[in-house]
C-alpha cells in the first residue's frame, strides 16, 4: 500500500508542477491544453491523501499498542512524530494552494505563479523526510529537493502535454523552449542523483548482488532509454516537423512518458528498502538477489563485483547499438510506434544482459585470527589511528563472546562482538552494528533497533534477534528504559547514558516499538518511537 501511494505521489507532483508551468507559457509557444481548475485541486488533494498513507499504518499500530482509539492515535502521531508534523504542514500549504487555484476564475498568470511557488514549497517539505536528508540534514535535504523538483519540471511538462493537449499546433515553438528546459533538468537530475547515490549506495557495482542494486540498475537503464527518447522528441522530431508539417509527434511523447512512469514506480519500490551503505555487511543480514545468483552463482559477505568483459558481453553491446539505430530510424523514417516499443524492449533486455555478462564475482575471505591484549586494542584495530574511543559498556553474549557498546569521536554509536579467551580478544568478522548520521552529542538521544536474521548476532535456535541500543543525553535523569516490542516488554538499565538489549523470537514482530524513559522513582520522563527496524548493519 505504501509503495503504491508513493508510485502515485511522484506523478501527481509532476502533473501539478508541469501543469502550472504550462499555464504561464503563452499559448503561441505550446499546444493548446485544457486543464480545469478543479483538476488541479484534485491533484493537490491526491497529494495530501497519498502522503497520508505511511502515517495511517503508524497510527494503526500506535493505537493498538497503547490501546487508543484511532483518533487518539492520530493525534499522538500528528503532534509527536516528525512524519506527522511534516504532513500537517503539507496539508496547510496544499489547502491554501487548492483554494488559490479554484478562486482564480479569471486565470490570472500571477495567481498561477504563486500557486507554482506553493507547489515547489510542498516538494521541499516532502523532501524533508527523504533518506538523504536524514544522512545530511542540510546538503542532503537541499540536493534531494532539487532532484525531486527537476524531475517534476522535466516529467510534468511531458505528462501534461501528452495527456491534456487537445491539438498538436505550435510544436516547434514548444520544443524551442522546452528542449533547453529538459536538458537543464536532466543535467540537474544526473548530478544530484550521483550525489545522492554516493551517500546511499557508495558501492554501486557491489550493490548489483542485492535486490536494491538490481532495481537501481534497471532504473538507470530506463533513464538511458528516456534520454534516447529525449533525443528523438527534441531533435529528430523537430527535423521531421520541418520537413512534414502534417506529422503528429504526440504519440512519441506519450511513449516516453510510459517509460518515465516505470522509473517512478521503481523509485517507489526502492524507497521501502534500506540502501546498502556497506554491501558486504548487508549480505550478512539479507538474502542476495536470486536473479544475480542465476548469472554468477552463490554470493555472500566476502563477494566483490569486478568488471571483466567477455565475448558474450560484446555481442550484447552490439545488440544495444543496433537497437538504438533502429529506434532512431523508426522515429525519423516510418514513424511506426509499435516498432519503437519493440526496439525499446530489446534495448532494455540487451543492456541488462550486457551489464550482467560484463561483470564477474571474486570472493575474498579475510581472517580475523589476530589476538589483541585488550578490548580497546581490538576495537581500535577496525578504526583510524587517531579516532577517539569511548567504551560505554560491556557484557556477555555467550560464554566466550562479549559485546562492547562504544562511541567513536562522540559521533557514531557502535556495538561489536569479540571472542574472549585467556590469551586476549579476537574481532568477529562483520559483527559491527553502527548508528551513524548526526553525531550523538548533537542530539538529545539516538536509539535504533536492528532486526537480525543471520550472522553472528542471531540467537541460536531462533529465527529473529532484536538488538536495541542507544545513547540518551536528554532527559538527564533517565535511570531505565522500557522497550515495548510487540512480543515482549523489557526494562533495561542505563549505564554511562547508554543502554543495550538483546531479545529474540521465532516470530517477526511489528516494526513500531515504543521506548519509554523512567527516572529512579519509576516516573515516566520521556519516550521515543521509531517506525522501522534496521535490516542493515549501518543506519543513521
Long-range contacts (C-beta under 8 A, 24 or more apart in sequence): 1-53, 1-57, 2-53, 2-54, 2-57, 2-272, 3-268, 3-269, 3-271, 3-272, 4-268, 5-50, 5-51, 5-53, 5-54, 6-50, 6-267, 6-268, 6-271, 6-272, 7-264, 7-265, 7-268, 7-269, 8-46, 8-50, 9-47, 9-50, 9-51, 9-126, 9-268, 10-151, 10-264, 10-267, 10-268, 11-155, 11-159, 11-261, 11-264, 12-43, 12-46, 12-47, 12-50, 13-47, 13-119, 13-122, 13-123, 13-126, 13-148, 13-152, 13-156, 14-151, 14-152, 14-155, 14-156, 14-159, 14-264, 15-43, 15-156, 15-159, 15-160, 16-40, 16-43, 16-44, 16-47, 16-119, 16-152, 16-156, 17-116, 17-119, 17-120, 17-123, 17-149, 17-152, 17-153, 17-156, 18-152, 18-153, 18-155, 18-156, 18-157, 18-158, 18-159, 18-160, 19-43, 19-156, 19-160, 19-164, 20-112, 20-115, 20-116, 20-119, 21-116, 21-153, 21-156, 21-157, 22-157, 22-160, 22-161, 23-107, 23-109, 23-112, 24-109, 24-112, 24-113, 24-116, 25-177, 27-170, 28-170, 28-173, 29-170, 29-173, 29-174, 29-176, 29-177, 30-161, 30-170, 30-173, 30-174, 31-161, 31-165, 31-166, 31-167, 31-168, 31-169, 31-170, 31-171, 31-174, 31-250, 32-165, 32-166, 32-167, 32-169, 33-160, 33-161, 33-164, 33-165, 33-166, 34-164, 34-166, 35-160, 35-164, 37-101, 37-102, 37-104, 37-105, 38-102, 40-98, 40-101, 40-115, 41-98, 41-101, 41-102, 44-94, 44-97, 44-98, 44-101, 45-94, 45-98, 47-90, 47-94, 47-122, 48-90, 48-91, 48-94, 48-95, 51-87, 51-90, 51-126, 52-87, 54-83, 55-81, 55-83, 55-84, 55-87, 58-83, 58-84, 58-512, 58-531, 61-510, 61-512, 62-512, 62-514, 62-529, 65-484, 65-486, 65-512, 65-514, 66-514, 80-529, 81-529, 81-531, 82-129, 83-129, 83-531, 86-125, 86-126, 86-128, 86-129, 89-125, 90-122, 90-125, 90-126, 93-118, 93-121, 93-122, 93-125, 94-122, 97-122, 120-149, 123-148, 123-149, 123-152, 124-148, 124-149, 131-200, 131-271, 131-275, 132-196, 132-199, 132-200, 134-437, 134-540, 135-199, 135-200, 135-436, 135-437, 135-540, 136-199, 137-438, 140-196, 140-199, 143-192, 143-195, 143-196, 144-192, 144-196, 146-188, 146-192, 147-188, 147-189, 147-192, 147-193, 147-196, 150-184, 150-185, 150-186, 150-188, 150-189, 150-192, 151-185, 151-189, 153-181, 153-185, 154-181, 154-182, 154-185, 154-186, 154-189, 155-257, 155-260, 155-264, 157-181, 157-182, 158-253, 158-256, 158-257, 158-260, 159-257, 159-260, 161-250, 161-253, 162-250, 162-253, 162-254, 162-257, 163-254, 163-257, 165-250, 168-248, 168-249, 168-250, 171-237, 171-241, 171-249, 172-238, 172-241, 172-242, 175-233, 175-234, 175-237, 175-238, 178-234, 179-234, 179-238, 182-230, 182-234, 183-234, 186-227, 186-230, 200-275, 200-277, 201-275, 201-276, 201-277, 202-277, 203-276, 203-278, 203-279, 205-305, 205-306, 205-307, 205-359, 206-276, 206-279, 206-280, 206-303, 206-304, 206-305, 207-276, 207-279, 208-289, 208-292, 208-305, 208-355, 208-356, 208-359, 209-279, 209-283, 209-288, 209-289, 209-292, 209-299, 209-303, 209-305, 209-361, 210-276, 210-279, 210-282, 210-283, 210-286, 210-288, 210-289, 210-292, 211-273, 211-289, 212-270, 212-273, 212-274, 212-275, 212-276, 213-276, 213-279, 213-289, 214-289, 214-291, 214-292, 215-266, 215-269, 215-270, 215-273, 216-270, 217-352, 217-355, 218-266, 218-348, 218-352, 219-263, 219-266, 219-267, 219-270, 221-348, 221-351, 221-352, 221-355, 222-259, 222-262, 222-263, 222-266, 222-348, 223-263, 224-351, 225-259, 225-344, 225-347, 225-348, 226-256, 226-259, 226-260, 226-263, 228-324, 228-327, 228-328, 228-347, 229-255, 229-256, 229-259, 230-256, 231-328, 232-256, 232-327, 232-328, 232-331, 236-328, 236-331, 236-332, 237-331, 239-332, 240-331, 240-332, 240-335, 247-335, 251-337, 252-331, 252-337, 252-340, 255-337, 255-340, 255-341, 255-344, 259-344, 274-534, 274-535, 274-536, 274-539, 276-536, 277-536, 277-538, 278-536, 278-537, 278-538, 280-430, 281-430, 281-432, 281-536, 281-537, 281-538, 282-536, 282-537, 284-430, 284-454, 284-455, 284-537, 285-452, 285-453, 285-454, 285-455, 285-535, 285-536, 285-537, 286-453, 286-535, 286-536, 292-356, 295-356, 295-357, 296-359, 296-360, 296-361, 297-361, 299-361, 299-363, 300-363, 301-429, 301-430, 302-363, 302-364, 302-365, 302-366, 303-361, 303-362, 303-363, 304-361, 304-362, 304-363, 304-364, 305-359, 305-360, 305-361, 306-359, 306-360, 306-361, 306-362, 307-358, 307-359, 307-360, 308-358, 308-359, 308-360, 309-358, 310-357, 310-358, 312-357, 313-354, 313-357, 313-358, 316-350, 316-351, 316-353, 316-354, 316-357, 317-350, 317-354, 319-346, 319-350, 319-354, 320-347, 320-350, 320-351, 320-354, 323-347, 323-350, 366-429, 368-426, 368-427, 368-428, 368-429, 369-426, 370-426, 370-427, 371-421, 371-423, 371-424, 371-425, 371-426, 372-424, 372-425, 372-426, 372-427, 373-424, 373-425, 374-424, 374-425, 375-402, 375-404, 375-418, 375-425, 377-425, 378-418, 378-424, 378-425, 378-426, 378-427, 379-404, 379-406, 379-416, 379-418, 379-427, 381-427, 382-416, 382-427, 382-432, 383-408, 392-471, 392-495, 392-496, 392-497, 392-498, 393-495, 393-496, 393-498, 393-500, 395-500, 397-502, 401-428, 403-500, 405-469, 405-498, 405-500, 407-440, 407-471, 409-439, 410-439, 410-440, 410-441, 411-436, 411-439, 411-440, 411-441, 412-436, 412-439, 412-440, 413-440, 413-446, 413-469, 413-470, 413-471, 413-498, 415-467, 415-469, 415-500, 417-456, 417-457, 428-456, 429-456, 430-455, 430-456, 430-537, 431-455, 431-456, 431-457, 432-537, 433-457, 433-467, 433-469, 433-537, 434-537, 434-538, 434-539, 435-469, 435-470, 435-539, 435-540, 436-538, 436-539, 436-540, 437-539, 437-540, 438-540, 440-471, 440-473, 441-473, 443-473, 444-472, 444-473, 444-474, 445-470, 445-471, 445-472, 445-473, 445-474, 445-528, 446-470, 446-471, 447-471, 447-472, 447-515, 447-528, 447-530, 448-530, 448-534, 448-539, 449-483, 449-513, 449-530, 449-533, 449-534, 450-533, 450-534, 450-535, 450-537, 450-539, 451-508, 451-533, 451-534, 451-535, 453-535, 459-502, 459-504, 462-504, 462-505, 462-506, 463-505, 463-506, 463-507, 463-508, 464-504, 464-505, 464-506, 464-507, 464-508, 464-509, 465-502, 465-503, 465-504, 466-501, 466-502, 466-503, 466-504, 466-505, 466-509, 466-533, 467-501, 467-502, 468-492, 468-499, 468-500, 468-501, 468-503, 468-513, 468-515, 469-498, 469-499, 469-500, 469-501, 470-498, 470-499, 470-515, 470-528, 471-497, 471-498, 472-497, 472-498, 472-499, 472-517, 473-497, 474-526, 475-517, 475-519, 475-525, 475-526, 477-519, 477-520, 477-525, 478-517, 478-518, 478-519, 478-525, 478-526, 479-518, 479-519, 479-520, 480-518, 481-515, 481-516, 481-517, 481-518, 482-515, 482-516, 482-518, 483-513, 483-515, 484-513, 484-514, 484-515, 484-516, 485-509, 485-513, 486-510, 486-513, 491-518
